[in-house]
């Protein structure tokens, strides 16, 4: 009976989330995607018949062993790498497929990588406003006004005129995410953005990211090795196999949004952690036995 009640409650929350994100764009559909590096030589298969649906406005967390192909998949969505087979769609429009193996990079998909990419000679405000000014989509005045508003909304008041080197790592990460959202992308692609942060800074950044997400409702494709991070942030957690990469298990996180750190001590959170850990451990052991290296 409790399982039925829990299932019904989760379905109700899903309907509520779908209503809250109605009109939101950024649905990703990945169908039977393969990626083979050096097909004429070593023929290393990084992704194998990978299929995955990510709803518009959804936070999808991707976990799996190092070097399994997670970043390869992100790069294919972003348009940095070609695919060997299969198709990827964004809002039912083809990004890449048999006749178009590489997607065209565009402002509808923005990437935040592990290593920071802020210009150290520009202030935080100038960094945030840089993209629209360079692309000619906004005047300098418009870009600076929007950048100030978005920084204020992200709790970055007072850091506008500081340079990246004068601010903490947490502030710099937040500035990068705000900069990524300046052109109103459909999809935010995050490749372990908090990997180098200490645990206390990371916990603050998790809540800051959720706060930004609740105000923007952008689709988020987030790669991480941190299982607690994956469950705390995500609507779903996709556990990938060791290379070649494909979904081993897709876990719906039936903990309602908005969330705060109180959920970490809940019984359901621990249950989801145990379920995720078991699946990830199996693949990590396979990767270890095969001698997979990080990459």
N, C-alpha and C positions, 0 to 999 in steps of 0.2 A: 504493500500500500504506500509506504514512504517513497519507494522508487517511482511509483506512478505520480504521486503528488509532486515530487521533484521534477519529473519529466514535464508535467503540465505547466509547472511554474517556469521552467526554462523556455518552453515553447511560447509562453505568454511574453516573456522578456524578449525573445527573438522577434516576435511580432511588433513589440513596442520599439525595438531598435530599428526594425525595418521602416516603421512609420517615421521615426526621428531622422532617418537618413534618406527618406523619400526625396527623389530629385537629385540626390548626390550621385556624382559620376565617379568612375574609377574601378568598375568591375573588371577583373582580370580572369581570363579563361586560358588555361594551359592544356593543350591536348597532345598527348603522346609525343612529347618533345625528346629528341636525342641530341646530344652534342658529343662529337668525336674530334679530339685534337690530333693533328698530324695524320689524317686518314691515309695518306700515301706512305707513311713511315711506321712509327710506333703504334699508331691507331689507339690512342688512349681514350676510352669512353668515360666521359665525366658525368653525363646525364643519360638516363635510359628510360624511354617510354614514360616520361613524367607527365601526369595529368593532375590538375588542381584547379578548383574554382575558388576565387576570392571575391566576396560580395563588395559592392560599392560602399565605401565608408567603413570598411572592416579593418581591424588590426589583426594581421596574420603574422604569427611568429614562426620562424623557420629555425629548427634546431637539428643538429646531427654532428657526426664526427668531423674533425678538422680534415680538410681536403676532400670532402665527399662530393662537392659540386654545388654547394649552396650559392656561393658567389657567382659561379658560372651562370646559374639560372637568373640571378639578379641582373647580371650584365646583359643577358639576352633580352630581358624585359626593357632595360634601359636603352638598348641599341648599341652597346659597346662590343658585343660578340655576336657572331652568327650562330644559327642552330643548324644541325645536320638533317633533322627530320622533324615532322610535327608542325603545330601551329600555336601561335600566341595571339590572343585577341584582347583589346582594351575597349570596353563598352561595345562589344560586338563588331568592332572594326579591326581588320587584320593588321597586326604589328609585323609579324613575320611568319613565313610558311614556305611551302615548296618552291614557289616562284619568286620569293622575296626572303632569302635566308637571314638577312640582317634587318632589324627594325631601324627606322630612322630616329635618332635621338631627338627629343623635343621637350618643350617646357611643360608638357603635361605629365612628364615623369622626371622627378628630380632625385638625385642620389646624395646621401650624406655618408661618407666613407669613415673607416676607422681613424685615419690620420686627418687632422684638421686641414682645412683648405682656405682659411681666412688670409687676406692680404695683411701682413704685419705692418705695412706702412700706411694703412688706412684705418680710420677709427671704426669702432663697431657699427656706428650708424652708416658710415660710408660703405662698409662691407655689405650691410643688409640692402642698401639702396642700389648697389652696383649693377646687378643684373638687368633690371628694367631700364636703367639709364643707357647701358651699353646696347641693349636690344632695341632701343628706341620706342619701347611700348609706353613709357611715361616720361614726362619732362623731369628735370632734376628736382624742381619744386614738388611735383606730385610724388615722386619716388621718396623724397626725404620725409614728406608728410605721412605717407603710408608706413614708411619704415619706423618712424617715431611711434605711430599708433600701435603697430604690431609689437614693437619692443616693449611698450608699456603694458600691452595685453599679456605679454609673456613674463612680466615681472622683471623687466630689464631696465627700469627707470634708473637714471643716474649713471648708467654705463655707456651711454650713447657716444660721449666724446672721449672715452678711453680707447686705447689701442689694445689689440688682442693680447699682447705680451704683458699688459698691465692688469689683466683680469684673470680670475681663476679658471681652471679647466672646465668646471661646470658651466660658468657663464659663457665661455667660448663655444661649448657644445650647443647651448641654447641659442646663441647668436647664429650659428650655422643652420639650425633647424628653422629659425625665423626667416633667415635669408632664403632658404629653400622654398618657403611658402609664399614669398613675395609675388610670384607670378600666378598664384592660385592654381597649382598643379592638381591633376586628378589623383596622382599616386606619389607617395613619398617612399623612397627606397632607402632603407637604413642598413648598413653593413657593420654590425657590431659597434655602434657609435659610442657606447659607454665602456668599452672593453678596458681602457687604460685608467678609468676612474676608480678611486677607492670606494669602499662599500657605502660609506656615509654620503658621499657626494652622489653616488649612483642612485641611492634611495630618493634623494631630493629631485634628481633629474627625472626619475620615473614619474613622480607626481607632476612635475613641470610639463613633461611630454603629454600626459593625459589631459592636463589643463589646456594645453595648446590644441590637442586633438578635439576636445569637446567644443571648442570655439570654431574649429575649421572643418571638422568631419571629412578630412581627406583619407583616402585609402592608404594604409601603411603596410608595407612588406618589410619585415624586420628580421634580420639574421642575428642570432645570438647563440652563445654556448651556455648562457646563464639560465637554468631552468626556472628558478624563482622569478627572474625577470620576465621570462616567456609567459608564465601563467598569470603573473600579476597584471601585465599589460594587455595580453591578447584576448580577442574573441575566440580565436582558434589557435592551436599549436600544431604545426605540421612537423612530425619527426621523420627525418630523412634517413634512408639507408646509407651505409658506407658506399663509397664509389663503386659503380656508377649510381648517381643520386636519383632516387624516386621516393615518393611518400611511403613510409612503412606504416604509419599510424597518424590519423588526424583526430585530434582531441578538441571537442567543443568545450570551452571554458564556461560552465554554467554558473558563473558568479556575476551578479548584476553590475553593470556600470551605472553611475560613476563609482569608482573604487578609491579607497585610501588604504594605508598600511595596516589597518585593523584586520583586513581580510587574510593577512599572512598567518594569523593565529587561529583561523577558522578550521573546523574539521574538514570541510569540503576542499579547502586549499591544500591541506596535507594529503588528502586522498588523490587529488590531481597530480601533486608532486610525485607521489609514489608510483602512480600509473605511468607518468612521463619518464621517470628515472629508470624504470624497468626496461622500457622500450629503447631508451637512449643507451643504456649500459650494454644491451645485447649488441647494438651496432658498434659501440666503441670497442668492445672486445674483438669483434671481427676485424675492425680497422687495425687494432694493435697487433693481432696475429699476422695480418698481412703486411705489417710494417709501413702503414700509411704515414706520410709526413704532412705536417701542417701546410696549407696553401689554399 
